[in-house]
């Protein structure tokens, strides 16, 4: 089983778009790059998608290979395959982590999500996301809080795991 990303943190973005990746995330990126050896710069793929996506999603090489295999299994010419190819192949940016543990985010990607002086990183299992901190608070955290407010007072999120056993 592949290592998973865990945690969240804020990091400064410099004028050239360089941002440090959380140290724990770097170990997962290295483990998820079959070509990586100590001393090398591990590779990853940043999927930015269309204008509706307000974040950048970062995939290890193993995770993006899994997605590519799932896309390839779809019927050629199908709407789903075309859309997913556009998003994961066209609207993505292959890159490496530099020797100091940083990513260089091109201006196009920073502009897309409004990233300026600070980036918010949050783990999502086999991927991690990069957000403008204010956007994350407005979009994701507020949706989660609103959803939780609609749940019964004794709601336990671990109950979701019971339904996963049924699958």
RAVENCOR-V79875 format. One record per residue. N is the residue number from 0. OMEGA is omega in radians with two decimals (999 if undefined). Layout:
# RAVENCOR-V79875
N_OMEGA, N_OMEGA
This chain:
# RAVENCOR-V79875
0_-3.12, 1_3.06, 2_-3.12, 3_3.02, 4_3.12, 5_3.01, 6_3.11, 7_3.10, 8_3.07, 9_3.12, 10_3.12, 11_3.04, 12_3.14, 13_-3.06, 14_3.12, 15_3.13, 16_3.12, 17_3.14, 18_3.10, 19_3.07, 20_3.07, 21_-3.06, 22_3.14, 23_3.11, 24_-3.11, 25_3.14, 26_3.13, 27_3.11, 28_3.11, 29_-3.13, 30_-3.11, 31_3.10, 32_-3.08, 33_-3.14, 34_-3.06, 35_2.95, 36_-3.11, 37_-3.11, 38_3.10, 39_3.03, 40_-3.11, 41_-3.13, 42_3.02, 43_3.12, 44_3.08, 45_3.09, 46_-3.13, 47_3.05, 48_-3.07, 49_-3.04, 50_3.14, 51_3.13, 52_-3.08, 53_-3.09, 54_3.03, 55_3.13, 56_-3.04, 57_-3.09, 58_2.96, 59_3.12, 60_3.11, 61_-3.12, 62_-3.13, 63_3.07, 64_3.09, 65_3.12, 66_3.13, 67_3.12, 68_3.11, 69_3.10, 70_-3.13, 71_-3.14, 72_3.11, 73_3.13, 74_3.07, 75_3.10, 76_3.13, 77_-3.13, 78_-3.14, 79_-3.14, 80_3.14, 81_-3.13, 82_-3.11, 83_3.07, 84_3.13, 85_-3.09, 86_-3.01, 87_3.10, 88_-3.08, 89_-3.07, 90_-3.14, 91_-3.07, 92_3.07, 93_-3.10, 94_3.09, 95_3.00, 96_-3.11, 97_-3.06, 98_3.10, 99_3.09, 100_-3.12, 101_2.95, 102_2.96, 103_-3.14, 104_3.14, 105_-3.13, 106_-3.13, 107_-3.13, 108_3.11, 109_-3.14, 110_-3.10, 111_-3.10, 112_3.10, 113_-3.08, 114_3.14, 115_-3.01, 116_-3.10, 117_3.11, 118_3.07, 119_3.11, 120_3.05, 121_3.14, 122_3.09, 123_3.13, 124_-3.11, 125_3.02, 126_2.92, 127_-3.09, 128_3.05, 129_-3.11, 130_2.81, 131_-3.04, 132_-3.13, 133_-3.14, 134_3.11, 135_3.14, 136_-3.10, 137_-3.01, 138_-2.99, 139_-3.06, 140_-3.13, 141_3.09, 142_3.13, 143_3.14, 144_3.11, 145_3.13, 146_3.14, 147_3.13, 148_3.13, 149_-3.12, 150_3.09, 151_-3.09, 152_-3.12, 153_-3.13, 154_3.10, 155_-3.13, 156_3.12, 157_3.10, 158_3.08, 159_-3.13, 160_3.10, 161_3.14, 162_3.10, 163_3.12, 164_-3.10, 165_-3.06, 166_999
